[in-house]
Amino acid sequence: MAAHSYIQIPGSKTHELPPLLVHSAAEHVPEDDGTGMASVMLEAEDMLAESDADQAIREQRKFDLAMQLTEQYRGLLSHWLWGDSVLEWIRQCEITFECEETLRKLLHPDVWPHASRASFVTLLMDKQVPTQGVALEKAVGLRLIFREPSPIRCFSNQFLFYLNSTVANTAYREWSNAASPALLPPERFQFDVLDINN
């Protein structure tokens, strides 16, 4: 991993950023009208290889596969919600930076070194924000790909696995692609992380 290059911020003040409001996946799981589970069961059936196993064993395997696909989807939804929360927090942070004289110039590309939007994601990682197993780069990548989460019936098993393995990370990498971006020094910023439950 390359050494971090932190922006020098005048003074010694610790700057207060807006709270990061995180929505939980449980409150956003859409009510299943039966089509979601039916489509997952069809996907699971397609994944099963032909065998001479007893019908009850095949049904159990199909059910187990459907449950695994559902868990993959729930993980995707959790990541998407975190990504959505982080992007909204970054927008709020940008407003805060614009309102504070000391911070105003730090995000402008005509000043070198300047922080990028991805610097806020790195700030979250530097501050070791607890994410309940969510990888922040993947989360932001998923949010960049999807404006809103699609229902489970819109995903094939291959697409779910592909999203989890490469697509989200590639989206984040392209979004954050900047030559040696300067980072925000974590000791100079303070913010709260709040889990929002309705």
BAROKOL-679424 format. One line per 10 residues: number of its first residue (from 1); for each residue x, y, z of N, C-alpha, C. Coordinates in steps of 0.2 Angstrom, whole numbers, padded with zeros to 4 digits. Layout:
BEGIN
NUM> X,Y,Z,X,Y,Z,X,Y,Z ~ ...
This chain:
BEGIN
1> 0004,-0006,0000,0000,0000,0000,0004,0006,0000 ~ 0003,0011,-0004,0007,0017,-0005,0006,0021,0002 ~ 0011,0025,0003,0011,0030,0009,0006,0035,0008 ~ 0002,0037,0013,-0003,0042,0012,0000,0049,0012 ~ -0003,0053,0008,-0001,0060,0008,-0007,0064,0010 ~ -0006,0067,0016,-0011,0071,0019,-0011,0078,0018 ~ -0016,0082,0017,-0017,0089,0016,-0015,0092,0022 ~ -0011,0098,0021,-0009,0102,0027,-0015,0107,0028 ~ -0018,0107,0034,-0024,0111,0035,-0021,0116,0040 ~ -0022,0123,0039,-0019,0128,0043,-0022,0128,0050
11> -0019,0129,0055,-0021,0129,0062,-0021,0122,0065 ~ -0024,0122,0071,-0024,0115,0074,-0031,0113,0076 ~ -0036,0117,0074,-0043,0116,0076,-0045,0109,0073 ~ -0049,0105,0077,-0053,0099,0075,-0059,0101,0072 ~ -0060,0100,0066,-0066,0102,0062,-0072,0097,0063 ~ -0078,0099,0064,-0084,0095,0065,-0087,0094,0058 ~ -0088,0088,0056,-0092,0086,0050,-0099,0084,0052 ~ -0103,0084,0047,-0110,0082,0048,-0110,0074,0050 ~ -0115,0072,0054,-0115,0065,0055,-0117,0061,0049 ~ -0114,0055,0049,-0115,0050,0044,-0121,0046,0046
21> -0127,0047,0043,-0133,0043,0044,-0133,0037,0040 ~ -0133,0031,0043,-0133,0025,0040,-0140,0021,0041 ~ -0143,0019,0035,-0149,0016,0035,-0148,0008,0035 ~ -0152,0005,0039,-0150,-0002,0040,-0154,-0006,0034 ~ -0152,-0012,0032,-0155,-0016,0027,-0162,-0018,0029 ~ -0162,-0020,0035,-0169,-0023,0037,-0175,-0018,0036 ~ -0174,-0012,0036,-0179,-0007,0035,-0181,-0006,0028 ~ -0176,-0008,0024,-0177,-0007,0016,-0178,-0013,0012 ~ -0179,-0019,0016,-0180,-0025,0012,-0188,-0025,0010 ~ -0189,-0025,0003,-0196,-0024,0000,-0200,-0030,0002
31> -0206,-0029,0003,-0211,-0034,0005,-0211,-0039,-0001 ~ -0210,-0045,0000,-0210,-0050,-0005,-0218,-0052,-0007 ~ -0219,-0050,-0014,-0226,-0052,-0016,-0226,-0059,-0019 ~ -0221,-0063,-0018,-0220,-0070,-0020,-0216,-0071,-0026 ~ -0215,-0065,-0030,-0212,-0066,-0037,-0204,-0066,-0035 ~ -0202,-0063,-0030,-0195,-0063,-0028,-0192,-0070,-0026 ~ -0196,-0073,-0022,-0194,-0080,-0020,-0195,-0085,-0025 ~ -0200,-0084,-0029,-0201,-0088,-0035,-0195,-0088,-0040 ~ -0193,-0082,-0041,-0187,-0081,-0046,-0181,-0084,-0043 ~ -0180,-0083,-0036,-0174,-0086,-0033,-0174,-0093,-0034
41> -0180,-0096,-0033,-0181,-0103,-0033,-0179,-0106,-0040 ~ -0181,-0102,-0045,-0180,-0104,-0052,-0172,-0103,-0054 ~ -0169,-0098,-0051,-0162,-0098,-0052,-0158,-0103,-0049 ~ -0161,-0105,-0043,-0158,-0111,-0039,-0158,-0117,-0043 ~ -0164,-0118,-0046,-0166,-0124,-0050,-0161,-0125,-0056 ~ -0160,-0119,-0059,-0155,-0119,-0065,-0148,-0120,-0063 ~ -0146,-0119,-0056,-0140,-0120,-0054,-0138,-0127,-0053 ~ -0143,-0131,-0051,-0143,-0138,-0049,-0141,-0142,-0055 ~ -0136,-0146,-0054,-0134,-0151,-0060,-0139,-0157,-0059 ~ -0140,-0160,-0065,-0144,-0166,-0066,-0141,-0171,-0062
51> -0145,-0175,-0058,-0142,-0180,-0054,-0148,-0185,-0053 ~ -0146,-0191,-0050,-0151,-0196,-0049,-0153,-0196,-0041 ~ -0152,-0190,-0038,-0154,-0190,-0031,-0161,-0190,-0030 ~ -0163,-0192,-0024,-0170,-0192,-0022,-0173,-0185,-0023 ~ -0180,-0185,-0025,-0183,-0178,-0026,-0183,-0174,-0019 ~ -0183,-0177,-0014,-0183,-0173,-0007,-0176,-0170,-0006 ~ -0171,-0174,-0008,-0164,-0171,-0008,-0163,-0165,-0013 ~ -0166,-0166,-0019,-0165,-0161,-0024,-0169,-0154,-0021 ~ -0175,-0155,-0018,-0179,-0150,-0016,-0175,-0146,-0010 ~ -0172,-0150,-0006,-0168,-0147,-0001,-0162,-0143,-0003
61> -0158,-0146,-0008,-0153,-0142,-0011,-0155,-0136,-0015 ~ -0161,-0136,-0018,-0163,-0130,-0022,-0165,-0125,-0016 ~ -0168,-0127,-0011,-0170,-0122,-0006,-0163,-0119,-0003 ~ -0158,-0123,-0001,-0152,-0121,0001,-0149,-0116,-0003 ~ -0149,-0117,-0010,-0146,-0113,-0015,-0150,-0106,-0015 ~ -0156,-0107,-0015,-0161,-0101,-0015,-0159,-0096,-0009 ~ -0158,-0100,-0003,-0156,-0096,0003,-0150,-0092,0002 ~ -0145,-0096,-0001,-0138,-0093,-0002,-0139,-0087,-0007 ~ -0143,-0087,-0012,-0144,-0082,-0016,-0147,-0076,-0013 ~ -0152,-0077,-0009,-0155,-0072,-0005,-0151,-0069,0000
71> -0146,-0072,0003,-0141,-0069,0007,-0136,-0065,0003 ~ -0134,-0067,-0003,-0130,-0063,-0007,-0134,-0056,-0009 ~ -0140,-0057,-0010,-0144,-0051,-0011,-0145,-0046,-0005 ~ -0146,-0049,0001,-0146,-0045,0007,-0139,-0042,0008 ~ -0134,-0045,0006,-0127,-0042,0007,-0126,-0036,0002 ~ -0129,-0037,-0004,-0128,-0032,-0009,-0133,-0026,-0007 ~ -0138,-0027,-0004,-0143,-0022,-0002,-0139,-0018,0004 ~ -0136,-0022,0009,-0133,-0018,0014,-0127,-0014,0012 ~ -0123,-0017,0007,-0118,-0013,0004,-0121,-0006,0000 ~ -0126,-0007,-0004,-0129,-0002,-0007,-0131,0004,-0002
81> -0135,0002,0003,-0137,0007,0008,-0131,0010,0011 ~ -0126,0007,0013,-0120,0010,0015,-0117,0015,0010 ~ -0117,0013,0004,-0114,0017,-0001,-0119,0023,-0002 ~ -0125,0023,-0002,-0130,0028,-0003,-0129,0033,0003 ~ -0128,0030,0009,-0127,0035,0015,-0120,0038,0015 ~ -0115,0035,0012,-0109,0038,0012,-0109,0044,0007 ~ -0112,0043,0001,-0112,0048,-0004,-0116,0054,-0002 ~ -0121,0053,0002,-0125,0058,0004,-0121,0062,0010 ~ -0117,0058,0014,-0113,0061,0019,-0108,0066,0015 ~ -0105,0063,0010,-0100,0067,0006,-0103,0073,0004
91> -0109,0073,0001,-0112,0080,-0001,-0113,0084,0005 ~ -0115,0082,0010,-0115,0086,0016,-0109,0089,0018 ~ -0103,0085,0018,-0097,0087,0020,-0094,0093,0015 ~ -0096,0092,0009,-0094,0097,0004,-0097,0104,0005 ~ -0103,0103,0008,-0107,0110,0010,-0103,0113,0016 ~ -0102,0108,0020,-0098,0111,0026,-0091,0114,0024 ~ -0088,0111,0020,-0081,0113,0018,-0082,0120,0014 ~ -0087,0121,0010,-0089,0127,0007,-0090,0133,0012 ~ -0093,0131,0018,-0095,0136,0023,-0090,0138,0027 ~ -0084,0135,0027,-0079,0136,0032,-0073,0138,0028
101> -0070,0144,0030,-0065,0147,0026,-0058,0143,0026 ~ -0057,0140,0032,-0051,0136,0032,-0051,0130,0027 ~ -0057,0127,0026,-0058,0121,0022,-0060,0122,0015 ~ -0062,0128,0014,-0065,0130,0007,-0061,0128,0001 ~ -0054,0129,0001,-0050,0128,-0004,-0048,0121,-0005 ~ -0049,0117,0000,-0046,0110,0000,-0049,0105,-0005 ~ -0055,0107,-0008,-0058,0102,-0013,-0058,0105,-0020 ~ -0055,0111,-0021,-0055,0114,-0027,-0049,0111,-0031 ~ -0050,0108,-0038,-0045,0105,-0042,-0039,0110,-0044 ~ -0041,0117,-0044,-0035,0121,-0046,-0030,0123,-0040
111> -0031,0120,-0034,-0027,0120,-0029,-0023,0113,-0028 ~ -0017,0113,-0027,-0013,0107,-0027,-0009,0107,-0020 ~ -0009,0102,-0016,-0014,0096,-0017,-0021,0097,-0015 ~ -0026,0094,-0018,-0033,0095,-0016,-0035,0088,-0014 ~ -0041,0088,-0010,-0044,0082,-0008,-0049,0080,-0014 ~ -0050,0074,-0015,-0056,0072,-0020,-0062,0069,-0015 ~ -0067,0068,-0019,-0073,0065,-0015,-0071,0058,-0012 ~ -0066,0055,-0015,-0064,0048,-0013,-0060,0049,-0006 ~ -0057,0055,-0005,-0054,0056,0001,-0058,0056,0007 ~ -0065,0057,0006,-0069,0056,0012,-0070,0049,0014
121> -0070,0044,0009,-0071,0037,0010,-0065,0035,0013 ~ -0059,0037,0011,-0053,0035,0015,-0053,0038,0022 ~ -0056,0044,0023,-0056,0047,0030,-0060,0042,0034 ~ -0066,0039,0032,-0070,0035,0035,-0066,0028,0037 ~ -0062,0026,0033,-0058,0020,0034,-0052,0022,0039 ~ -0049,0028,0038,-0044,0030,0043,-0047,0030,0050 ~ -0053,0033,0051,-0056,0034,0057,-0059,0027,0060 ~ -0058,0022,0056,-0060,0015,0058,-0068,0015,0060 ~ -0072,0018,0056,-0079,0018,0057,-0082,0011,0056 ~ -0085,0008,0062,-0088,0002,0061,-0093,0001,0056
131> -0092,-0004,0052,-0097,-0005,0046,-0101,-0011,0046 ~ -0100,-0015,0051,-0104,-0022,0052,-0102,-0026,0046 ~ -0096,-0026,0044,-0094,-0031,0038,-0094,-0028,0031 ~ -0097,-0022,0030,-0098,-0019,0024,-0091,-0016,0022 ~ -0089,-0017,0016,-0083,-0014,0013,-0085,-0008,0010 ~ -0082,-0002,0012,-0084,0004,0010,-0083,0006,0003 ~ -0077,0004,0000,-0076,0005,-0007,-0081,0001,-0011 ~ -0083,-0005,-0010,-0088,-0009,-0013,-0094,-0006,-0012 ~ -0096,-0003,-0007,-0102,0000,-0005,-0103,0006,-0010 ~ -0098,0010,-0010,-0099,0016,-0014,-0099,0014,-0021
141> -0096,0009,-0023,-0096,0007,-0030,-0103,0004,-0032 ~ -0106,0000,-0028,-0113,-0002,-0029,-0118,0004,-0030 ~ -0117,0009,-0025,-0121,0015,-0026,-0120,0019,-0032 ~ -0114,0019,-0035,-0112,0022,-0041,-0116,0019,-0047 ~ -0116,0012,-0046,-0119,0008,-0052,-0126,0009,-0052 ~ -0130,0008,-0046,-0137,0008,-0046,-0140,0014,-0042 ~ -0144,0018,-0045,-0147,0024,-0042,-0152,0022,-0036 ~ -0155,0016,-0037,-0159,0013,-0032,-0158,0005,-0032 ~ -0159,0002,-0027,-0158,-0005,-0027,-0163,-0009,-0031 ~ -0162,-0013,-0035,-0166,-0017,-0039,-0169,-0023,-0035
151> -0175,-0025,-0036,-0178,-0031,-0033,-0174,-0037,-0035 ~ -0174,-0042,-0030,-0170,-0048,-0031,-0172,-0052,-0038 ~ -0178,-0051,-0040,-0180,-0055,-0046,-0176,-0052,-0052 ~ -0173,-0046,-0052,-0170,-0043,-0057,-0163,-0046,-0058 ~ -0160,-0050,-0053,-0153,-0052,-0053,-0153,-0060,-0055 ~ -0149,-0061,-0059,-0147,-0068,-0060,-0142,-0070,-0055 ~ -0141,-0077,-0054,-0136,-0079,-0050,-0129,-0077,-0052 ~ -0128,-0077,-0058,-0121,-0075,-0061,-0120,-0068,-0060 ~ -0125,-0064,-0061,-0124,-0057,-0060,-0123,-0055,-0053 ~ -0127,-0058,-0048,-0125,-0057,-0041,-0118,-0058,-0039
161> -0116,-0064,-0041,-0109,-0066,-0040,-0104,-0061,-0043 ~ -0105,-0059,-0049,-0101,-0055,-0053,-0101,-0048,-0050 ~ -0106,-0045,-0048,-0107,-0039,-0044,-0102,-0039,-0038 ~ -0103,-0045,-0034,-0099,-0045,-0028,-0092,-0046,-0029 ~ -0090,-0049,-0035,-0083,-0050,-0036,-0079,-0044,-0039 ~ -0082,-0041,-0044,-0078,-0036,-0048,-0081,-0030,-0050 ~ -0087,-0030,-0051,-0090,-0024,-0054,-0090,-0018,-0049 ~ -0092,-0019,-0043,-0093,-0014,-0038,-0086,-0011,-0037 ~ -0081,-0015,-0036,-0074,-0012,-0035,-0071,-0008,-0041 ~ -0073,-0011,-0047,-0071,-0007,-0053,-0074,0000,-0053
171> -0081,0000,-0052,-0084,0006,-0052,-0081,0011,-0047 ~ -0079,0009,-0041,-0076,0013,-0036,-0069,0016,-0038 ~ -0065,0011,-0041,-0059,0013,-0043,-0059,0018,-0049 ~ -0064,0017,-0053,-0064,0022,-0059,-0067,0029,-0056 ~ -0071,0029,-0051,-0074,0035,-0048,-0068,0039,-0044 ~ -0064,0035,-0041,-0059,0038,-0037,-0053,0039,-0040 ~ -0052,0038,-0047,-0046,0038,-0050,-0043,0045,-0051 ~ -0038,0046,-0047,-0035,0053,-0047,-0028,0051,-0045 ~ -0023,0055,-0049,-0016,0054,-0048,-0014,0056,-0041 ~ -0012,0051,-0036,-0010,0053,-0030,-0014,0058,-0026
181> -0021,0056,-0025,-0025,0061,-0021,-0023,0062,-0014 ~ -0023,0068,-0012,-0021,0070,-0005,-0027,0068,-0001 ~ -0025,0066,0005,-0031,0064,0010,-0032,0069,0015 ~ -0037,0068,0018,-0039,0072,0024,-0036,0069,0030 ~ -0032,0073,0034,-0029,0070,0040,-0035,0068,0045 ~ -0035,0062,0047,-0041,0060,0052,-0041,0063,0059 ~ -0035,0065,0061,-0035,0068,0068,-0038,0075,0068 ~ -0039,0078,0062,-0042,0085,0061,-0049,0085,0060 ~ -0052,0079,0060,-0060,0079,0059,-0063,0075,0064 ~ -0069,0077,0066,-0073,0073,0070,-0080,0073,0067
191> -0084,0067,0068,-0091,0066,0066,-0093,0060,0069 ~ -0100,0060,0070,-0104,0054,0073,-0106,0050,0067 ~ -0107,0044,0069,-0110,0039,0064,-0116,0036,0068 ~ -0122,0038,0064,-0129,0036,0067,-0132,0031,0063 ~ -0134,0025,0066,-0138,0020,0063,-0146,0023,0063 ~ -0149,0024,0057,-0155,0026,0057,-0160,0020,0056 ~ -0165,0020,0061,-0170,0014,0061,-0177,0018,0062 ~ -0181,0016,0057,-0188,0019,0057,-0192,0016,0062
